Amino acid sequence: MESKKRISYVVLLLLTILIIAFITWAYSPLKPAEEVKEYLQSSNYVEVIREKNIYFIPRNFKKNYFENVGIIFYPGGHVDYTAYAPLAYRLAEKGITTVILNVPLSFAIFDVDSARTIINGTRFSDKEWFLAGHSLGGVAASEFLVKHPELVGIKVKGIIFLASYPARDISYLPIKSLCIYGSEDGILPPKTIKEKKALFPSSTEYVEILGGNHSQFGSYGLQKGDKEAKISAHEQISIVVKAIKEFLEKYTSQR
């Protein structure tokens, strides 16, 4: 009996140590690059609002082609959500309202429903939403679709994967889909995207960024396990913004 108690205490102690170690690690996500600060400031054409989430809202457009379209962005796992400010800001410069979610412990998978408050809220009641996510954030975004099929095609019109893929089969969903990935991705190699194609919505368009890697979808330095990119971070973000803009242009022209 005593030996069983000792074993239980040891197991409990090990679990406690593991939990403390995970929380300590989770509270120290990959930090945003110094340049991110300038993208968290409002300008003549982009209003930046920092609340729980960060809102990048286009303004002073004479005519905004994307006035009724918005993107809700799930950040990558263990990455400070502000690291995606340069991408969101540059999308807003094109007229696309973009919201970066602030997720628990920097892991979107812990709160896949975090987009629901924005989708059902009154602030952007006129928007048709596209979910987007980088790496594990893309998985979380796809899980939202699985959990809320009643919103698919109604309030949520599409999904954008950045170096990511759905964990479950969502090929049956009647939804627009875009997948962008880098040729030099050391964390999610292009061959993995190709192997997972059966899981993507059947409408998915694929864009490979030649020379792009995993880390440069955000602005937080080189992630462990990733390859060095063969293009600059600015160039990679430019290609991502262009691909998303063209993807949304096709959608808005078909409405």
C-alpha positions in Angstrom: 0.0 0.0 0.0 2.8 2.4 0.9 4.6 1.7 -2.4 1.4 2.6 -4.3 1.2 5.9 -2.4 4.8 6.6 -3.3 4.2 5.9 -6.9 1.1 8.2 -6.9 3.1 11.0 -5.3 5.9 10.6 -7.8 3.4 10.6 -10.8 1.7 13.7 -9.3 5.0 15.4 -8.8 6.1 14.7 -12.4 2.8 15.9 -13.8 3.1 19.1 -11.7 6.6 19.7 -13.0 5.5 19.1 -16.6 2.6 21.5 -16.2 4.8 24.2 -14.7 7.4 23.7 -17.4 4.7 24.0 -20.2 3.1 27.1 -18.7 6.6 28.7 -18.3 7.4 27.9 -21.9 4.0 29.0 -23.2 4.3 32.4 -21.5 7.5 33.1 -23.4 6.4 32.9 -27.1 8.6 33.9 -30.0 8.9 37.6 -29.8 8.0 40.1 -32.6 10.8 41.8 -34.5 11.6 45.4 -33.6 10.0 46.7 -36.8 6.6 45.4 -35.7 6.1 48.5 -33.5 5.7 50.8 -36.5 2.8 48.6 -37.8 0.9 49.0 -34.5 0.5 52.7 -35.1 -2.4 54.3 -37.0 -1.8 56.2 -40.2 -3.8 58.1 -42.8 -4.9 54.9 -44.5 -5.0 52.4 -41.6 -6.6 52.7 -38.2 -5.0 50.4 -35.6 -7.2 49.6 -32.6 -5.7 47.5 -29.7 -8.2 45.9 -27.4 -8.2 42.2 -26.6 -7.6 41.6 -30.3 -5.9 44.0 -32.7 -8.0 45.6 -35.5 -6.5 47.0 -38.7 -9.2 49.1 -40.3 -8.9 50.8 -43.7 -9.8 54.4 -43.8 -9.8 57.5 -46.2 -10.5 55.3 -49.2 -12.5 57.1 -51.9 -13.8 53.7 -53.0 -12.9 50.5 -51.2 -13.4 47.4 -53.3 -13.3 45.2 -50.1 -15.6 47.3 -48.0 -17.8 44.4 -47.0 -15.0 41.8 -46.7 -12.8 41.1 -43.6 -10.2 38.6 -42.4 -10.0 37.1 -38.9 -6.4 35.9 -38.4 -5.4 33.0 -36.0 -1.7 33.4 -35.1 0.8 30.5 -35.3 1.6 28.4 -32.3 3.9 29.8 -29.6 4.3 33.1 -31.6 3.4 36.5 -30.1 0.3 37.6 -32.0 1.6 41.1 -32.6 4.3 39.5 -34.9 1.6 39.3 -37.6 1.0 43.1 -37.5 3.0 43.8 -40.6 0.9 41.4 -42.7 -2.4 42.6 -41.2 -1.4 46.3 -41.7 -0.5 45.8 -45.3 -3.7 43.9 -46.0 -5.6 46.9 -44.5 -3.6 49.2 -46.8 -5.3 47.3 -49.7 -8.7 48.0 -48.1 -9.1 44.6 -46.3 -10.2 44.9 -42.7 -8.1 42.4 -40.7 -8.3 41.3 -37.1 -5.5 39.4 -35.3 -6.8 37.2 -32.5 -5.1 37.3 -29.1 -5.3 33.6 -28.1 -4.7 31.9 -24.8 -1.0 31.1 -24.1 -0.2 32.0 -27.8 -1.9 28.7 -28.9 -5.0 29.3 -31.1 -6.0 25.7 -30.7 -6.9 26.4 -27.1 -9.7 28.7 -28.2 -10.8 27.9 -31.8 -14.0 29.8 -31.0 -12.3 33.1 -30.5 -13.4 34.3 -33.9 -17.1 33.9 -33.0 -17.4 37.1 -31.0 -16.2 39.1 -33.9 -18.4 37.3 -36.5 -21.5 37.6 -34.4 -20.7 41.1 -33.1 -22.2 44.4 -34.1 -19.0 46.3 -34.8 -18.6 44.7 -38.3 -22.1 43.4 -38.9 -21.8 44.3 -42.6 -18.8 42.0 -43.1 -18.4 38.7 -44.9 -15.6 37.0 -43.2 -12.6 34.9 -44.3 -10.8 33.0 -41.6 -7.0 32.8 -41.9 -4.2 31.3 -39.9 -0.5 30.6 -40.0 0.8 27.1 -39.1 -1.1 25.9 -36.1 -3.4 28.9 -36.5 -4.6 27.5 -39.8 -5.5 24.3 -38.0 -7.5 26.2 -35.4 -9.3 28.2 -38.2 -10.3 25.0 -39.9 -11.5 23.5 -36.6 -13.8 26.5 -36.2 -15.4 25.6 -39.5 -16.0 22.0 -38.4 -17.5 23.2 -35.1 -19.7 25.8 -36.7 -21.1 24.5 -40.0 -24.1 26.8 -39.6 -21.8 29.8 -40.3 -20.1 28.3 -43.3 -21.2 30.0 -46.5 -23.4 32.3 -44.5 -21.2 34.6 -42.4 -17.9 32.8 -43.1 -17.2 32.7 -46.8 -13.7 31.3 -46.9 -10.5 30.2 -45.3 -6.8 31.1 -46.0 -4.0 28.7 -44.9 -0.5 30.1 -44.5 2.0 27.3 -44.3 -0.8 25.2 -42.8 -3.4 22.5 -43.6 -6.7 21.3 -42.0 -6.2 18.5 -39.4 -9.5 17.0 -40.4 -11.2 16.5 -43.8 -13.1 19.6 -44.7 -13.1 18.9 -48.5 -17.0 18.7 -48.4 -17.4 22.3 -47.2 -18.9 24.7 -49.7 -16.3 27.4 -49.1 -13.6 29.4 -50.9 -10.1 28.3 -49.9 -6.5 29.5 -50.4 -3.3 27.8 -49.3 0.0 29.7 -49.5 3.3 28.0 -48.6 7.0 28.5 -49.0 9.4 26.4 -51.0 12.0 26.6 -48.3 9.7 25.7 -45.4 11.6 23.5 -43.0 8.7 23.0 -40.6 6.0 22.3 -43.1 7.7 21.2 -46.3 5.8 21.6 -49.6 5.6 17.8 -49.9 3.4 17.7 -46.8 1.0 20.2 -48.3 0.7 18.0 -51.4 0.2 14.9 -49.2 -2.7 16.6 -47.3 -4.5 18.0 -50.4 -7.4 15.5 -49.9 -8.3 17.3 -46.6 -8.6 20.8 -48.1 -11.9 22.2 -49.5 -12.2 21.1 -53.1 -12.2 24.8 -54.2 -8.7 25.4 -52.8 -6.2 27.5 -54.8 -2.5 26.8 -54.1 0.3 29.4 -54.2 3.9 28.4 -53.6 6.3 31.2 -52.7 9.6 30.4 -54.3 12.3 31.1 -51.8 9.9 31.6 -48.9 10.1 29.8 -45.6 7.8 29.2 -42.6 8.9 32.0 -40.3 8.5 34.9 -42.7 4.7 34.7 -42.8 5.2 36.6 -39.5 7.9 38.9 -38.2 9.6 37.1 -35.3 12.9 35.9 -36.7 13.9 32.4 -37.8 12.0 29.7 -36.0 13.8 26.6 -34.8 13.7 23.8 -37.4 13.0 26.2 -40.3 15.2 26.8 -43.3 16.8 30.1 -44.3 14.6 31.9 -46.8 16.0 32.8 -50.2 14.0 36.0 -50.4 13.6 38.9 -47.9 10.8 39.0 -45.3 9.4 42.1 -47.0 9.2 40.3 -50.3 7.6 37.3 -48.9 4.9 39.4 -47.1 4.4 41.3 -50.4 3.7 38.0 -52.2 1.3 36.9 -49.5 -0.6 40.2 -49.6 -0.8 40.1 -53.4 -2.1 36.5 -53.4 -4.8 37.2 -50.8 -5.9 40.4 -52.6 -6.2 38.5 -55.9 -8.1 35.7 -54.1 -10.6 38.1 -52.6 -11.0 40.0 -55.8 -12.2 36.8 -57.5 -14.7 36.3 -54.6 -16.0 39.9 -54.7 -16.4 39.9 -58.5 -18.5 36.7 -58.3 -21.0 37.9 -55.7 
